[in-house]
């Protein structure tokens, strides 16, 4: 057996340079000849960018590759090489010389090809697209993704006498029928039963949203009610997963009379709805209804992700009309200034936006599954191939996880809304340019929003980069508080204090330099959740305490049905 293994490794060594040489040549040809505009955006016309490579950098990269290859070969002669990557960390990989060698070779080639991408001489966006395309290719081609090469999956098939393969096929057929890769055991969750369970009632609805009022959990509530505007690209119950990690329940427990917008999952009847419709008939309408129900002159509001962009736009529309019904605003991982959009920028250019405008700008639906797949492939190893390997090659059932259940519960978007959003935010960044964007007949000017604001960004957010979240401090003129939390777009936000996880950073200087890194240098780290900091801030904006209401709604706004309502149950 040992002799066979050495023979295999010897043959592999001879082919080692040849295989990488082929990959190197293909990568060079691909980079030099590909139309990155088309590659990143689909069937649209584009001009191929100019890409070149510094000969000295290429030579250095090749020399480093040969050195690393020689080191790998020496490791192989003295034992089984260890691949430092969680995809290849199982005992079966380290016990199988062929599998270990293929994993180590793959990682070496991946590092070198990514080095090639870094060495490309091109504009910043082109380089980002090269890296993104290459990361997708490398993630998909990992040896762990194939039964013939995955030592862990082979070992499990032997141990289970083939049952894991049969179960994997069942999982594959199940996921084909449901239309997406299972990230959790979805059969264990039901909206309204064990997620989205905070007690409340729907007190208003129209064709775009339901407004939920939650039952007070305190004898007194603050006189200024609190409205949450979640993103319409997914469902509101990310803010109400379980009682112990529900942001909504936390707000209610702090004594706020809490209302939440629950978006309708669009079907063909909403295929012509525009950005203006969502601002006027949803966000502004929700603010008005909360005022009517509570009798409050003004309210406090929060927008999360795209909900924050919509809330900011709605407030600018109202300010243009001379109205200021919102006392304070909270923006969670939201973009108002789209100068820094992170990895999503690789998809955006004029040809892509024109294609989407032609496809659905006058009517149609942006399918929820397409949106969900796009976001998943931003982290392909963690959110795609990890589950392909576990579900199909190993025949495993993914463990129950409420956040991943929510992540799989996708929503559609009306085409005209989506097309307007792409052009006016990601492509042309008009919202932050006074008077350039027009919504509901009003020129958007954030300089008119002099209300107190609380702005939160997550340090490792790949959807709303920390610099993008922080940029709101530069365009909102009122009194500001910016807080940075640890982790990413969702985990950073859904971080209840009781669990004592993660840190947050605050600067008490009251200064907001243009560069977020200067702010970070001046900020102080505090252990645990940012929720308590936000709660203390919001209480200062909420007015005096009054007796909690005994019933839902008021006057014509009566309880229609129990929370979470039927809109959130509709599937894309």
N, C-alpha and C positions, 0 to 999 in steps of 0.2 A: 504493500500500500504506500509506504513512504517513498519507495523508488518511483512509483507511478506519479505521486505528487511532485517529486523533483523533476521528472520528465515533463510534466505539464508546465511547471514554472519555467523550465528552461526554454520550452517552445514559446511560452508567453513572452519571455524576455526578448526573444528574437523578433516577435511581432509587435512588441511594445512601441518602438519608435515608428514603425510603419503605420500603425493604427493612429497614433497621434498626428503623424505627418499628414495623413488623409484628412483628419478632422481639422487640422490647422489650415490646409489648403481650402477645404470647403468653407470654413469660417471666413477666410480672407476673401474668397470669391463672393460669398454671401454679403459681407459687409460692403464690398466695393460696388456690387451690382444691384443690391436690393433697393426698391423704392420704399423707403421707410414711411413715407406718408401713406401709401397704400397698405403696407404691412400692418401698421398700427391702427388704421381706421376703416378697413374694409374696402368694398368695391367703389372707391372714389379716385378721382384723378389727382395726381400729385407730382411734384418735381423731385427727382432723386437728389438727395443731398450729396455734397462732395465730402468724401472720407479719405483720409490719407493716414499713413503711419510713419513715424520717425524711424529710420533704419536702425539707429543706435538703440532705441527702445525695444525694437523687435529682436535685435541680437541679444540684448540683455535678458529678455524674456525667454528666448530659446535656450540660452546658456543656463538659466535658472531651472528650466524644465529638465534639461539633461542632468544637471546636478541632483535634482530631486528624484529623478528616475533612477539614477545610480544608487542613491541612498535607499530608495525603496527596494531595489534589487538586493542590496546588501542585507537589509532587514529580513528579506524573504529567505536568503540563504541560511540565516541564523535562527529562523523560526517563522511563525506566522505573523505577517504585518497587521498591526491594529489600526483600524480606521476610526478616527475620532469624529464620529457623527452618529447621532441617535438613531438614524435609519439603519445603521449597521452595528448596533451595540449589543445585540443579543448573543447569547453563548454559542448559538449554532454558527454564526458568522466566524467567530474566533476559532471554532473547532474545525472549520472546513478551509483548508489552504486555498483551494480554487476560488471559493466565495470571497474569502478575505482579500485575496490578490485582486479580484475584479472590483471590489469595493474601493480598495486603495488606489487602483489605477483610475477609476472613475473620478475620485476626489482630486487626484493630481491633474487629470485632464481638465476638470471643471475649474480649478484654481487658475490654470494657465489660460484657458479660454476667457475667463473673466478678466484676467490681466490683459489679454489682447483687446477686450472691449474698452478697458480703461486707457489703453495706449492709443486708441483711435483719436485722430485729430479732426474734430468736427465741433459744431456748435453744441451748446449744453443740452438742448432738447434732443438732438439726434443721438448724442451719447447716451442719454437716459433711455431712449427707445432701443438702442442696441443692447444695453444692459438688460432691459426688461424682456426683450425677445429671447436673448440668450439664457436668462434665468428660467424662462418657461421651458425652453428646449432641454436644458440640463435637468430641471426638476422632473420632466416627463421621462427622460431617458435613464434615470437612476436604476441600477441593477435590482434594487429592492422592489421595483414596480412590476417585476416579471417573475412568474412562478419558476421558470427554468433557471433563474439566477438568485432567487431569494432563499437563502439557507434556512431562515426562520420558518418560512411558510412550508418548505419541504419537510423540515423536521416535524412540524405540527401535523402534516399530512400522514407521516409515518406513524407518529404516536397515536393519532386518532383513527388509524386504519382507513384513511380516505374520507372520513366524515367531515373534516374541515373543508375539503374541496366541494363536497355536496352542499354543505351549508353555504359556502361562498357563492355557488351558483344560484341558490335560492335567494340570497341577499341581492345578487346582481339583477335577477328577474324582478324582484320586489322594487328595487330602485328604478329600473327601467319603467315599470308601470307607474310609479309615483312621479317620475320626471326629474329626480335629483338624487345626488348621493346622500345617503343617510349619515348625519353627523352625530346623532344620538338616537336612542330608542324612542321614537315619536309616539309609539303606542301608550307610553306611560304618562303622557301629558294631555290635558284637555283645558282649553281656555275657559276660565270661569269656574273651573273645578279645583285645579291645583296650580294654576298660574292665573294672574289677573284676578285675584280674589278679594282685594280691598272692597269693603262694602260701600255701595253707592247706588245711584240711579241716573238714568238718562233723563235730562230735563228739557232738551231741545234737540231737534234734528232737522237737517235739510238734505239735499241730494249729495252734498259733499262731506258732511261730518255729523257726528253725534256729540253733544256736550254732556259730559258726565259730571255730576256733583257727588262728592264723597261725604259719607256720614261722619260728623265730627266725633273725635275720640277724647275731647276735652270738654269740660263744663263751659268754658269760655273760649271764644275765638277772636282773632284780631279783626278789627273793623274793615280793613282793606282785604278783600278776597284775593285769592291767588290762582292764576290761570296758567296751565302748562300747555305749550304748543310743541308736540313731538314732531319728528320728521314724517312726511307723508310717503317716503320711500320705503318705510317699514311700519310695523304696528306699535301702538303706544305702549303695550304691556312690557316692553323692555324696562320701563319705569315702574313696573308692578309685577315682578316675576314671582317671588315668594315673600311671605310676610317679613322674613328677616333680612331681605335685601331690596325691599320695595322703597324706592325714592318717594313715590306717592304717599304711601302709608307714613313714612317718616315726616313728610310735610304736614300731614293731618295731625300726627302726634305732637307736632310743635305748636299746634293751635291755629293753623291756617285753614280758613274755609276754602277748600281746594276743588278746583274744576280742571278737567282735562279734555282736550280735543281728541276724539277717536275718529280717525279718517275712514271714509268709505273706501273699500278696495275697488278701484274703477273697473267697470265693464264697458261694453260698447256704447251704452247710454251716456257715458261721460267722456267719450272719445274726442269731443271737440272742446273740452274745458281748457281754459288758458290760465296763465300765471295771474292775470288780473282777477279771474273768477275765484281763484284760491285765496288771494289777498282780500278782496272785497267781501265775498260771500262766505268765507270761512274764518280767517283770522280776525278781521275787523268785526264780523258778525259775532264771533265768539266773545270778543271783548264787550260788545254792546249787550249781549244777553247776560253775561255775568254781572254787569252793572244793573240791569233790570231786575234780575233775580235777587240780588243782595241789597239794592238800593244805594250802593256806594257811588260816590262821585268819581273816584278813580280806583284802580286796582293795581296789583303787582303781577307781572307776567314773566314767564320763562320760556325760552326757545332752545330746543336741543337739535344740534346738527342743522339740517336743512330747515327745521322748524325755527331755528334762530335767525337764519337768513330771511325767512318769510316774516317773522315777527319784526325784525329791523325794518324791512320794507314797508310793512303795514304801519308802523309807527311814523315812518317818514311820510307816507301818504296822509295820515291823520294830521301830522304837523303842518303839511302843506295846506290843509283845510282849516288850519287854526285850531285844531282839537288836540288835547293832551289828556286822554282818559287813562293813561298808564303812569303810575307814580314812579315805579322803578322796573328795570328789566334785567333779567339774568340771561346770559348767552353761554350755553354749554357746548364746547367743541364745535363752534359755529364759524362760518366764514361770512364776513361782510366785505372785506377786501380780499380779492381772489388773486393777489400777486403771487402767493406761494400756495399751490394746491398739491404739492408733493407728487407722489407716483401717478396720480390720476392725470397729470398733465401730459403723460405720454399718449393719451388717447385724443387729445384736443388739438385740432387745427382747423383752418378755414374749410378745407375739403370735407372733413368729417362732419362739421356742423352743417354745412350745406347739404350733405347727404341725408342727415337726420331730418333737416327741415323739409327736404323734398319727399322723404319717406313718410313722415307723420306730422309735419308742421301744420297742415290744414285739417288734420283729424287722424285718429288711430290711437293705438296703445303701445307704450313701451312695456314689454312683458316683464313681469316681476322676476321670472326665472333668469332672464337675460341679465338683469341688474344684479341678481344674487350671484350668478356665476362670475360676473366681472369682478365683484368685490372678493369672492373666494380666491380667484386666481391672482389677486394682489399678494397673497401669501400661499403659493401653490403647495408647498410641502406640508404646511400645517393644516390647511383647510380643504385640500383636494386629495393629494396622493397618499397622505396618511390614512385616509378613510378607504381609499381604493385598496390599499394593502390589507388593512384590518378587516374590512367587510368581505372582500372577494377572494383574496389569496389565502387568508387565514380563517375565513368563515366565522369571524367574531361579530357579536352584536355590540355596537358602541354603547358605552355606559350612559345612564340618564344624566342630562345636563340641561337645565332650563334655558340658559342663554343660547345654546346651540339649537334647541327646539324653536325658539323665537327667530333665530337667524335663518332657519329653513322655511319660516312662514312668510313667504314673499308677497309683495304687493305690486300691482301694475301702476303705471303713471299715464295720464292723458298725453298724447303726442304733442299737442300745441304747448302745453305747460312745459314739457321736457325740452322742446326745441328752443323756447324763449329762454329758459334757464341756462342751457348750454351756451347760447350766443352772448347773452347779456352779463353772465357771471364768469364762467370758466374761460371763454374765448376773449371777450372784450373788456371784462372787469368794469362794467359801467356803473354798478351801484355805488361805488366809492368815489366816482367822479361827479361832483355836484351838477345836477341838471341834465346829465347825459342819458340816464334811464328814465323812462316814463311808465308809470304804473297807475292804473285807475284814473288816468287823466292828470296825474300829478307828477311833476319833476322830482325825482328822488334827491334829497339833500340831507345827509346824515348830520350836517352841522346844526340842524334845527333840533336835534335830539339832545336836549340839555338835561335830561333826567339822570338820576344816579343809576349806574350799571355795575353788575358783577359779571366778570368775564372769566371763564374757566377753560384751560387747555390741558391736554394730556401730553406728557413729555415724549412718549413713544408712539403717538398717534400717526398712522400712515395714511389716514383719510383726510384729516384736518391737521396738518403739521403744527407743531407748537408755535412756530413763527406766524402761521396763518391765523391761528386763534388770537395771538397777541396783537396782530395788526389792527384789530378792532379798537385797541386803545388809542390809536393814532387818528381815527376818524370820528370818534364819539367825544363831544366836547364836555359832557357833564362830569360829575364826580365819579371816579372809577376805582374799582378794586379788581386786580388781576391775580388769579391763583393758578399755579401749575400743579397738577397731580401726576403721580407716577403711573406707569403702564400705558395702555392704548385707548383707542376711541371708545370702546364700551367698558372694558374692565376698569379703566380709570374713573369713569363716571359712576358706575354701579359699584360703589365701595362703601358699604355701611359702616358707621363708626364702631359698632359692637364687635366687629371682627378684628379690629386693630391692625388692618393690613395697609401696606403701602404708606408713603409719605406724601406731603404736599408742601409747596414752597410759597412763601408770601414775603413781599417787601413792604415795609411800613414807611418807606421814604416818601411815598406820594408822587414819585417821579416815574415817568414812562418814556425812557429813551427810545429812539427809533429802532434800535437793534435789540431783539429779544435777549440776546446773549449778555448784553450789558445789564438788563433787568435780572437775569438769572444769577449773574455774579453778585448782585446786591441782595438777592433774596435769601431768606433763612428757611432751612428745612424744619418741618414739624412732623413728628411721627403720626401715622394714622390718617383717617379720612378727612377730606376737605369739607364734608357735609356740615360739620359743626361750625366751621368758620362761616360758611354760607348762611346757616341758620341764624347765627348771631347778627349777621349783616341784614338779613331780610326782616328780622324782628324790629330793627330800627326803622324800617320803611313801612311797617304794617299798621301803625296807629295804635289806639287804645284797644283794650279787650272788652268785648261785649258778650252777653249770653249766647251760647251756641243755638242755632236754629233747631227746632224740633221736627221739622218736615223738610222734604226736598222741594226745591223750586219756590215759585211765588206767583200768584195771579194766574195768568194764562200759561205760565211755564210750570207744568205739573209733571210728576214722575211718569215717564212713558213705559219704561221697563227697567229691571235691575241691571246694575253694572255687571259685566263690562259691555252690555249691549250687543245687538246682533251684527252691527257693522264690522266689528273686529273678527267675527267668526267667518266672514266670507273669504274663500280661498282665491288666489290668483288664477 
